[in-house]
Amino acid sequence: MKIEGRKALVLGAGRSGQASAAFLAEKGAVVALHDRKPVAEWSDAARSLKEKFGVGLIGGDLPSWLLDQIDLVVISPGVPTGVVPARYVDRKDGEVIGEVELAYRFLKGRLVGITGSNGKTTTTSLVGAILKDAGIVSQVGGNIGVPLLSLAEASVEEGWTVAELSSFQLETIVDLRPNVGMCLNVTPNHMDRYDLFTDYAAAKHRLFRNQTAEDVAILNADNEITASWAAGLKAHVVLFSTAKELDEGLFLRGDGLISRAGNSEKVLGLRNEMKLRGLHNVENVLAAFAAGLACGADPESIRETVRNFNAVEHRLEFVAEIRRVGFYNDSKATSVDATLKALEALAGDMEGGIVLILGGLGKNAPYDPLRDLVESRVRKLVLIGEDAENIDRQLGGYAETVRAGSMAEAVKQGFAAAREGDVVLLAPACASFDMFDSFEHRGSVFKQEVAALVEENEEPKENAAGNQKGVSGN
C-alpha cells in the first residue's frame, strides 16, 4: 500500500486514531487528525502529534474545502462509518478503511483474529499466553488496548499476531484475512449503534469473508448465530461446545475437555484444573485450545498454560474479601449477556446472595434476560449512571433497588446490603462513558473504593493477633 504523498484524514483522536496518524505521517503522508471534541480537550498524547509528526489537528466541524483534498480516510472504531467525511471521500473514489485494515497491510507473518460479543479479551490473552509458552513467536493487540498498527514494525514473517477485533473494527476491513479466525458468540450488544441485530451479527461475520480453504474458522456450536455460519464458510471449520458432544470438534464431557476428530478422542484438560470461573470461561478455554492447536502449539503445553492462567483484569476479577463478603470486578461486562454470564458463574459457585452494581450508559438492549437470576439470587441492585431509571423500570420488581451517585457510594451501599457469604459484583451491563473514561477506569475506581473499604474495616492490630489478655484470662 502506497502511503507517501497521500493526503489522509484520520477520524477519532483516541488511541487508535493517534496510532494511525503517527504511522501515516512517518510513512510520508500529509495527515489531519479530527475529533468532535475541541482540540483543547484532547489528550496530551493526541495534541503532541502536531509537534512530533507535523499532524494537523482539527476539532469540531471539518472545513468543507478539506474533504476535496483527501484521498484516504482512516476511521477509528468509535466513529460510525456513515459519518459525512467517510461517505464523501468514498463517493469521490478515495479510500476509506479502519486502523486494523491499515495495520493488516503492513503486518508480517500470520494472524489469529478473535471476535465475539463476550469473552474476546480473556480468550485473546489466553491464546497469546499459549503461543508464548509454546515457544511460538507471537504478539497480542487490537481491541485489547494495544492498537494493531503499533505491532506492525515488530512483526516477523515466522511469527503470529493475535488480534482482538470488535464489530466496529470489522466494519471497515477490506483485505484482512485471519489464518485462524474465531467467533466466540453473538448476542445483542451495541444496539445504540446498529439499527438491527442482524447488522451487528453481519459485522462479526465479516471476520471470515476473506478466508480460504487453507485457513481455520473456530465457531461456537452452542450459539445459534455462529453455529448457522459453519456450512457457508470456505475455511476449515472447528466447532466447540459445552452443551453437547460433537462428532468433530472440542467439547465438555463431565469434567473433561475433549477433542474429537474422526474416530479418535483426546482429553485436553480438566475443568477443575482451570482458575477461570464459570461455564462461559470453559467456552473460552475450548476456543483457545482450538486456536493454539491450529497454530502448532503442543497440547500438553497448552494444558499447562490453561492451568496457570488467571482472570484478566476487570473480567470477573476477585478484588478482596471484607468480613466474609467477596468483591468482584467485572467492569468489562458492558452488555446484558456479559452480566448474565457473570451472574451465572458466581451463582453456580456459591450459596450466598449477590449484590449487583448495575448501570451506566445504556445500549438500547433490554434487561429482561437478567430477570430470573436477579429474582432468585440477587439480594439488592445498586443502580448507577444514566440508565439507572430504565433498569429500575425493567428489573425493580424482581429485587430491591437503591441508587448511587458515585462508585464510592455504590461500593458502600453494596457492602451495607450484603450478608456473610455474599458477594458484591460490579457487572454493569452498560458502557462507562457517562461517568468514566473507559471500562478500565470504571473497574480501577471500583477497586480503589474497595481498597478504601478494606482499610476502614481492618481490625485493630491488637485484635488482629488475638486479644492475648482475654485469651489468657480464660
Backbone torsions as a table, in degrees:
resi	resn	phi	psi	omega
1	MET	NA	124.6	-180.0
2	LYS	-81.5	127.6	-179.7
3	ILE	-112.8	-39.9	-173.6
4	GLU	-56.2	130.0	176.7
5	GLY	85.7	-9.7	-179.8
6	ARG	-75.9	153.3	178.6
7	LYS	-105.8	110.6	-169.0
8	ALA	-115.5	142.1	174.0
9	LEU	-118.2	123.3	177.5
10	VAL	-105.0	124.8	-177.7
11	LEU	-100.9	118.0	-179.5
12	GLY	106.0	120.9	-174.0
13	ALA	-102.3	22.7	174.8
14	GLY	-79.7	-162.8	-175.7
15	ARG	-60.1	-42.5	-179.5
16	SER	-64.8	-45.9	179.7
17	GLY	-64.1	-39.7	177.9
18	GLN	-61.8	-44.2	179.7
19	ALA	-62.4	-42.1	-179.4
20	SER	-65.1	-46.1	-177.9
21	ALA	-62.6	-44.7	-180.0
22	ALA	-64.9	-43.4	-179.3
23	PHE	-61.2	-48.2	-178.7
24	LEU	-64.3	-42.0	-179.3
25	ALA	-64.9	-40.3	179.3
26	GLU	-64.3	-26.9	-179.4
27	LYS	-94.5	11.1	170.2
28	GLY	97.8	9.3	176.8
29	ALA	-83.0	155.5	169.6
30	VAL	-90.9	118.7	-166.0
31	VAL	-121.5	134.6	168.9
32	ALA	-118.3	134.4	178.2
33	LEU	-109.5	126.1	-175.3
34	HIS	-121.8	143.8	172.7
35	ASP	-148.4	149.7	-179.5
36	ARG	-65.4	-27.5	178.1
37	LYS	-71.6	148.0	171.8
38	PRO	-59.2	146.6	-176.5
39	VAL	-56.1	-34.3	-179.3
40	ALA	-60.9	-23.1	-179.3
41	GLU	-94.4	-0.2	178.6
42	TRP	-72.6	163.6	176.3
43	SER	-69.6	159.3	177.4
44	ASP	-59.8	-38.0	-179.3
45	ALA	-62.7	-40.6	179.6
46	ALA	-67.9	-43.8	-178.2
47	ARG	-68.4	-27.5	-178.1
48	SER	-70.5	-13.5	-178.6
49	LEU	-64.8	-26.7	179.2
50	LYS	-64.9	-47.1	-178.6
51	GLU	-74.0	-40.0	-175.8
52	LYS	-73.1	-41.2	-170.3
53	PHE	-126.9	0.6	-178.7
54	GLY	73.2	23.9	-179.9
55	VAL	-76.2	131.4	174.8
56	GLY	-75.2	138.0	-176.8
57	LEU	-113.2	124.2	-176.9
58	ILE	-130.2	118.8	175.9
59	GLY	-107.9	156.5	178.2
60	GLY	76.3	-140.5	-178.6
61	ASP	-75.8	141.2	175.7
62	LEU	-78.9	138.0	174.0
63	PRO	-65.2	137.1	-173.7
64	SER	-61.9	-33.4	-177.0
65	TRP	-67.3	-25.3	-173.5
66	LEU	-65.5	-37.8	-174.2
67	LEU	-63.0	-29.6	177.7
68	ASP	-68.2	-19.0	-178.0
69	GLN	-89.9	-16.0	-169.7
70	ILE	-86.9	135.8	173.8
71	ASP	-121.6	-0.5	176.9
72	LEU	-144.6	125.5	173.6
73	VAL	-116.2	128.9	174.7
74	VAL	-113.6	119.4	-174.3
75	ILE	-99.6	129.5	173.5
76	SER	-75.6	153.8	-173.8
77	PRO	-57.0	-33.9	-177.0
78	GLY	-77.1	-5.0	-177.6
79	VAL	-99.1	123.3	178.9
80	PRO	-59.2	141.9	-176.5
81	THR	-70.4	-15.6	-177.7
82	GLY	-90.1	10.5	-179.6
83	VAL	-65.0	155.0	-173.4
84	VAL	-55.6	-47.3	-178.6
85	PRO	-56.7	-41.9	-179.5
86	ALA	-67.1	-43.9	-179.3
87	ARG	-64.0	-41.5	-176.5
88	TYR	-66.5	-48.9	-178.0
89	VAL	-65.6	-37.3	178.1
90	ASP	-62.6	-41.1	-179.5
91	ARG	-66.8	-30.5	-179.2
92	LYS	-95.1	26.6	173.2
93	ASP	69.4	23.1	170.5
94	GLY	-82.5	174.3	-178.8
95	GLU	-103.5	130.5	-179.8
96	VAL	-123.3	113.6	-178.9
97	ILE	-138.7	171.5	175.3
98	GLY	-102.4	173.7	-177.7
99	GLU	-62.4	-37.9	-177.7
100	VAL	-71.1	-32.6	175.5
101	GLU	-67.2	-42.5	176.4
102	LEU	-60.0	-44.2	179.4
103	ALA	-61.9	-44.5	-177.1
104	TYR	-56.8	-36.0	-177.4
105	ARG	-70.0	-11.6	179.6
106	PHE	-120.7	-4.2	177.9
107	LEU	-75.4	135.8	173.2
108	LYS	-95.5	159.5	176.9
109	GLY	83.3	-156.1	-173.4
110	ARG	-111.2	161.0	-171.3
111	LEU	-125.8	132.1	165.8
112	VAL	-104.2	118.7	178.8
113	GLY	-108.4	125.5	-174.5
114	ILE	-122.8	123.4	176.3
115	THR	-135.0	178.9	-177.1
116	GLY	146.7	159.6	178.4
117	SER	-71.7	-35.4	-178.2
118	ASN	-138.7	149.6	174.4
119	GLY	90.8	-0.6	-175.0
120	LYS	-59.8	-48.3	-173.2
121	THR	-68.9	-44.2	178.0
122	THR	-59.4	-46.1	-177.1
123	THR	-69.1	-40.1	177.5
124	THR	-61.3	-45.5	178.7
125	SER	-62.5	-40.9	-179.5
126	LEU	-67.0	-43.3	177.7
127	VAL	-61.9	-41.4	176.5
128	GLY	-59.5	-42.6	178.8
129	ALA	-67.0	-38.6	178.6
130	ILE	-60.0	-47.7	-178.5
131	LEU	-67.0	-41.9	179.3
132	LYS	-61.3	-47.8	-178.3
133	ASP	-66.1	-26.7	179.2
134	ALA	-83.1	0.3	179.3
135	GLY	79.2	19.1	179.1
136	ILE	-94.1	127.7	179.9
137	VAL	-61.3	123.9	-174.4
138	SER	-157.6	162.7	174.7
139	GLN	-148.3	157.1	-172.8
140	VAL	-127.3	134.9	178.5
141	GLY	-167.4	-160.2	-178.4
142	GLY	98.0	-139.3	-176.6
143	ASN	-66.2	-6.7	-179.5
144	ILE	-73.5	-6.8	176.4
145	GLY	122.7	-9.7	178.3
146	VAL	-113.3	108.8	-179.1
147	PRO	-52.7	136.1	-177.1
148	LEU	-59.7	-33.6	179.6
149	LEU	-59.8	-32.6	-177.8
150	SER	-69.8	-11.1	179.4
151	LEU	-96.6	-9.5	-173.6
152	ALA	-60.4	-44.6	-175.6
153	GLU	-63.4	-37.4	-176.0
154	ALA	-85.5	-8.6	-177.0
155	SER	-68.7	148.6	-179.0
156	VAL	-132.3	155.7	-174.5
157	GLU	-61.2	-32.8	-177.5
158	GLU	-90.6	4.6	-175.0
159	GLY	-104.6	176.4	177.7
160	TRP	-121.1	141.7	168.6
161	THR	-109.9	125.0	178.4
162	VAL	-102.0	116.9	-171.6
163	ALA	-121.6	124.3	167.6
164	GLU	-80.0	128.8	-174.5
165	LEU	-128.2	123.4	179.6
166	SER	-87.9	166.6	176.2
167	SER	-60.5	-36.5	179.7
168	PHE	-61.5	-42.6	-180.0
169	GLN	-68.9	-36.5	-177.7
170	LEU	-72.8	-20.4	178.0
171	GLU	-58.4	-30.7	-170.4
172	THR	-110.4	16.5	176.3
173	ILE	-80.0	152.3	178.2
174	VAL	-125.8	-58.6	-177.4
175	ASP	-106.1	-11.3	-174.1
176	LEU	-52.9	127.5	-176.9
177	ARG	-137.5	106.4	177.3
178	PRO	-78.1	132.9	173.4
179	ASN	-65.6	-33.6	172.3
180	VAL	-127.5	114.6	178.3
181	GLY	-111.3	143.6	-175.8
182	MET	-140.8	130.9	169.3
183	CYS	-122.1	116.1	-173.8
184	LEU	-75.6	-35.2	-176.6
185	ASN	-178.9	160.2	172.3
186	VAL	-136.3	112.8	178.0
187	THR	-133.1	161.3	-175.2
188	PRO	-54.5	128.1	-179.8
189	ASN	-163.2	155.9	176.2
190	HIS	55.3	34.9	-180.0
191	MET	-74.5	-1.6	169.6
192	ASP	-79.9	-14.3	-179.9
193	ARG	-105.9	-35.2	-175.4
194	TYR	-103.0	140.3	178.6
195	ASP	-68.8	-38.1	-176.6
196	LEU	-132.8	152.7	175.4
197	PHE	-60.1	-34.7	179.4
198	THR	-63.9	-30.4	176.3
199	ASP	-65.5	-42.6	178.4
200	TYR	-64.0	-46.3	179.3
201	ALA	-61.9	-39.4	179.7
202	ALA	-63.4	-35.3	177.2
203	ALA	-64.1	-40.5	176.9
204	LYS	-64.2	-40.3	-177.6
205	HIS	-63.6	-24.4	-179.1
206	ARG	-58.9	-21.5	179.1
207	LEU	-55.3	-31.6	-172.4
208	PHE	-99.0	0.4	-169.3
209	ARG	-63.4	-30.3	-176.8
210	ASN	-104.2	3.3	-179.0
211	GLN	-69.9	154.3	177.6
212	THR	-120.6	-178.3	179.6
213	ALA	-64.1	-16.4	178.8
214	GLU	-80.1	-11.2	-174.0
215	ASP	-100.3	172.1	-179.2
216	VAL	-121.3	133.9	175.2
217	ALA	-118.0	120.8	-177.8
218	ILE	-105.4	122.6	-172.2
219	LEU	-132.8	149.6	178.2
220	ASN	-82.6	115.1	-179.0
221	ALA	-73.0	-15.6	-177.5
222	ASP	-91.6	-10.7	179.7
223	ASN	-97.0	125.1	-173.2
224	GLU	-57.1	-40.9	-177.2
225	ILE	-68.9	-54.2	-176.4
226	THR	-65.4	-36.9	179.1
227	ALA	-62.4	-33.2	-178.5
228	SER	-71.1	-16.9	-179.0
229	TRP	-80.8	-21.3	-167.0
230	ALA	-55.5	-43.4	-174.0
231	ALA	-71.8	-20.4	-173.7
232	GLY	-99.7	2.9	-176.5
233	LEU	-92.5	148.5	177.5
234	LYS	-79.2	-27.8	-176.3
235	ALA	-73.1	164.1	172.0
236	HIS	-71.7	121.4	-174.5
237	VAL	-92.9	131.2	173.2
238	VAL	-118.2	120.7	-179.3
239	LEU	-98.4	152.2	172.0
240	PHE	-134.6	152.5	-176.1
241	SER	-153.5	143.7	169.5
242	THR	-108.2	-3.9	-173.9
243	ALA	-104.1	-20.9	-175.4
244	LYS	-154.2	158.9	173.8
245	GLU	-79.7	141.3	-178.2
246	LEU	-108.4	146.5	174.6
247	ASP	-62.6	-37.6	174.7
248	GLU	-141.5	135.9	178.3
249	GLY	133.4	-162.1	-178.1
250	LEU	-117.6	137.5	-176.8
251	PHE	-154.0	166.7	177.7
252	LEU	-99.0	126.1	174.0
253	ARG	-127.5	110.3	-174.5
254	GLY	62.0	-119.1	178.0
255	ASP	-99.2	-3.6	-173.3
256	GLY	-93.2	139.4	171.0
257	LEU	-95.2	111.5	-168.3
258	ILE	-111.0	141.0	170.2
259	SER	-114.5	129.3	179.5
260	ARG	-125.9	129.9	175.9
261	ALA	-139.4	117.4	-177.4
262	GLY	63.4	-125.9	-179.6
263	ASN	-97.9	5.3	-176.5
264	SER	-108.7	145.8	177.9
265	GLU	-127.6	152.1	175.5
266	LYS	-143.3	135.0	173.5
267	VAL	-83.2	113.8	-177.4
268	LEU	-82.9	-30.3	-178.0
269	GLY	-179.6	-175.8	-179.7
270	LEU	-124.5	142.3	-180.0
271	ARG	-60.7	-37.9	-176.7
272	ASN	-71.8	-6.3	173.9
273	GLU	-81.9	-18.1	-173.3
274	MET	-77.4	140.2	172.0
275	LYS	-84.7	-21.3	-179.7
276	LEU	-72.4	139.7	-176.9
277	ARG	-100.1	149.1	171.2
278	GLY	95.6	149.1	179.6
279	LEU	-64.0	-32.2	178.6
280	HIS	-62.0	-31.0	178.0
281	ASN	-77.2	-23.4	171.0
282	VAL	-64.7	-41.2	174.7
283	GLU	-57.7	-47.1	-179.1
284	ASN	-60.4	-40.3	-179.1
285	VAL	-68.4	-42.7	177.1
286	LEU	-59.6	-44.1	178.8
287	ALA	-64.1	-40.3	179.0
288	ALA	-66.8	-38.8	174.2
289	PHE	-57.0	-46.7	-179.0
290	ALA	-60.8	-41.7	179.7
291	ALA	-67.3	-44.2	179.5
292	GLY	-59.8	-43.6	178.1
293	LEU	-63.7	-40.6	179.8
294	ALA	-65.1	-28.0	178.8
295	CYS	-87.6	-3.0	175.8
296	GLY	98.2	11.5	178.9
297	ALA	-74.9	147.8	178.9
298	ASP	-73.1	135.6	-177.8
299	PRO	-56.3	-39.8	-179.4
300	GLU	-69.5	-34.1	175.8
301	SER	-65.1	-42.2	178.0
302	ILE	-61.4	-44.5	-178.7
303	ARG	-59.0	-42.2	-179.9
304	GLU	-65.8	-39.7	177.5
305	THR	-62.4	-44.9	179.7
306	VAL	-61.3	-40.1	179.3
307	ARG	-58.5	-36.6	-171.8
308	ASN	-98.6	-0.5	-172.6
309	PHE	-84.1	125.3	178.9
310	ASN	-97.7	162.8	177.6
311	ALA	-58.6	140.1	176.2
312	VAL	-72.1	148.4	-179.3
313	GLU	-54.8	138.1	178.9
314	HIS	73.0	10.7	176.7
315	ARG	-121.0	93.3	-178.0
316	LEU	45.6	50.6	-174.6
317	GLU	-92.4	123.2	175.0
318	PHE	-68.8	131.0	-175.9
319	VAL	-107.1	-52.0	-176.8
320	ALA	-168.6	168.5	171.8
321	GLU	-128.4	130.0	179.3
322	ILE	-125.4	116.1	179.0
323	ARG	49.9	48.2	177.7
324	ARG	64.8	24.1	170.6
325	VAL	-114.1	120.2	-179.0
326	GLY	-88.1	149.4	177.6
327	PHE	-121.3	127.6	-179.0
328	TYR	-124.0	136.3	-179.0
329	ASN	-107.5	107.5	173.6
330	ASP	-123.4	53.2	-178.2
331	SER	-60.9	-23.7	178.7
332	LYS	-72.0	-8.8	176.3
333	ALA	-74.4	79.9	-176.4
334	THR	-97.9	6.7	176.3
335	SER	-129.6	160.9	179.3
336	VAL	-61.1	-41.5	-178.7
337	ASP	-64.6	-37.8	178.3
338	ALA	-65.3	-39.8	177.2
339	THR	-66.0	-39.7	176.9
340	LEU	-59.0	-43.5	-179.9
341	LYS	-65.7	-36.8	177.6
342	ALA	-65.4	-43.5	177.9
343	LEU	-62.3	-44.0	179.5
344	GLU	-61.5	-41.4	-178.1
345	ALA	-63.5	-46.4	-178.6
346	LEU	-72.8	-40.6	-179.4
347	ALA	-62.1	-32.8	-179.4
348	GLY	-76.8	-18.1	-174.5
349	ASP	-109.0	0.3	-174.8
350	MET	-146.1	161.3	179.9
351	GLU	-103.0	-19.2	-177.2
352	GLY	-75.7	-177.4	178.9
353	GLY	-89.8	172.4	-179.4
354	ILE	-123.6	129.1	169.2
355	VAL	-100.2	116.2	-169.9
356	LEU	-106.2	122.2	173.0
357	ILE	-90.2	116.8	-168.4
358	LEU	-133.5	141.2	173.0
359	GLY	127.1	172.0	-177.1
360	GLY	148.6	-142.1	177.8
361	LEU	-88.3	109.1	-175.0
362	GLY	-68.4	160.3	-177.7
363	LYS	-118.6	21.4	179.5
364	ASN	64.2	22.7	176.7
365	ALA	-102.0	140.3	-179.9
366	PRO	-69.2	149.1	178.4
367	TYR	-94.4	3.2	-177.8
368	ASP	-51.5	-39.0	-177.8
369	PRO	-59.0	-17.7	-178.3
370	LEU	-86.1	-11.0	-168.1
371	ARG	-56.5	-49.4	-174.8
372	ASP	-60.3	-46.8	-179.3
373	LEU	-71.7	-35.2	176.4
374	VAL	-62.0	-43.6	-178.1
375	GLU	-68.4	-38.5	-172.8
376	SER	-90.3	-27.8	-171.2
377	ARG	-126.3	-16.6	-175.2
378	VAL	-91.4	122.9	-179.7
379	ARG	-76.9	-39.8	179.0
380	LYS	-156.1	145.7	172.7
381	LEU	-101.0	122.9	173.7
382	VAL	-102.2	111.6	-170.4
383	LEU	-100.9	131.9	-179.9
384	ILE	-128.8	162.4	168.2
385	GLY	79.3	-176.1	-172.8
386	GLU	-63.2	-31.2	-174.3
387	ASP	-93.8	11.9	-176.0
388	ALA	-58.7	-44.7	-178.0
389	GLU	-64.6	-41.2	178.0
390	ASN	-62.5	-43.0	178.2
391	ILE	-63.6	-41.4	179.4
392	ASP	-60.3	-40.1	178.4
393	ARG	-63.0	-39.6	-174.6
394	GLN	-85.2	-31.0	-173.1
395	LEU	-120.1	-8.8	-174.8
396	GLY	-60.2	-24.7	179.2
397	GLY	-80.2	-3.5	-175.0
398	TYR	-111.2	-12.7	175.9
399	ALA	-160.6	155.5	176.0
400	GLU	-65.4	141.1	-178.8
401	THR	-122.0	154.5	173.5
402	VAL	-146.2	145.6	-179.9
403	ARG	-96.3	147.5	175.1
404	ALA	-133.4	134.1	-177.4
405	GLY	-89.4	-7.1	-179.8
406	SER	-152.2	166.2	178.0
407	MET	-68.6	-34.6	177.7
408	ALA	-59.8	-44.4	179.5
409	GLU	-66.6	-39.3	-179.3
410	ALA	-62.9	-42.7	-179.5
411	VAL	-65.6	-43.1	-179.5
412	LYS	-66.5	-41.7	178.8
413	GLN	-67.5	-36.5	177.0
414	GLY	-62.5	-43.8	179.8
415	PHE	-66.7	-39.4	-180.0
416	ALA	-64.1	-32.9	-178.3
417	ALA	-81.8	-21.2	-173.6
418	ALA	-79.9	152.7	173.4
419	ARG	-113.8	168.9	177.7
420	GLU	-57.0	133.8	-178.9
421	GLY	91.9	-7.1	177.6
422	ASP	-85.4	171.4	170.0
423	VAL	-128.7	149.7	170.3
424	VAL	-105.1	118.2	-172.9
425	LEU	-116.7	122.7	168.5
426	LEU	-90.4	106.8	176.2
427	ALA	-145.6	81.9	-160.0
428	PRO	-72.7	-21.4	-177.5
429	ALA	62.8	15.6	-175.8
430	CYS	-142.8	160.5	171.1
431	ALA	-69.8	167.5	-170.3
432	SER	-105.0	-7.3	-162.0
433	PHE	-73.5	-5.0	175.3
434	ASP	-76.0	-30.3	-176.3
435	MET	-123.1	-18.6	-172.8
436	PHE	-136.2	167.8	180.0
437	ASP	-76.1	-27.5	-174.9
438	SER	-168.8	171.6	175.6
439	PHE	-65.4	-31.4	177.0
440	GLU	-63.1	-43.9	178.8
441	HIS	-61.9	-44.3	179.3
442	ARG	-59.5	-47.2	180.0
443	GLY	-63.9	-37.8	179.7
444	SER	-66.3	-40.5	178.0
445	VAL	-65.3	-40.8	175.9
446	PHE	-56.6	-47.6	-178.5
447	LYS	-65.5	-36.0	177.0
448	GLN	-63.8	-42.9	-179.7
449	GLU	-68.4	-35.8	175.5
450	VAL	-65.1	-41.6	178.4
451	ALA	-61.1	-39.7	178.0
452	ALA	-64.8	-37.4	179.1
453	LEU	-68.6	-34.9	176.1
454	VAL	-59.6	-46.3	-179.0
455	GLU	-62.6	-41.6	-179.2
456	GLU	-63.1	-29.4	-173.5
457	ASN	-105.2	10.2	176.6
458	GLU	-66.9	140.0	176.5
459	GLU	-73.1	148.7	174.6
460	PRO	-55.7	149.3	-174.0
461	LYS	-58.2	-37.0	-178.5
462	GLU	-67.6	-26.6	177.7
463	ASN	-84.0	-30.7	-177.4
464	ALA	-61.2	-32.5	-179.4
465	ALA	-90.6	1.2	-176.3
466	GLY	95.4	132.0	-179.4
467	ASN	-73.1	92.8	-170.7
468	GLN	-61.7	-35.6	-179.8
469	LYS	-64.1	-43.7	-178.9
470	GLY	-66.6	-37.1	-179.4
471	VAL	-65.7	-46.6	-176.8
472	SER	-68.9	-28.1	-179.8
473	GLY	-69.3	-19.7	178.8
474	ASN	-90.0	NA	NA
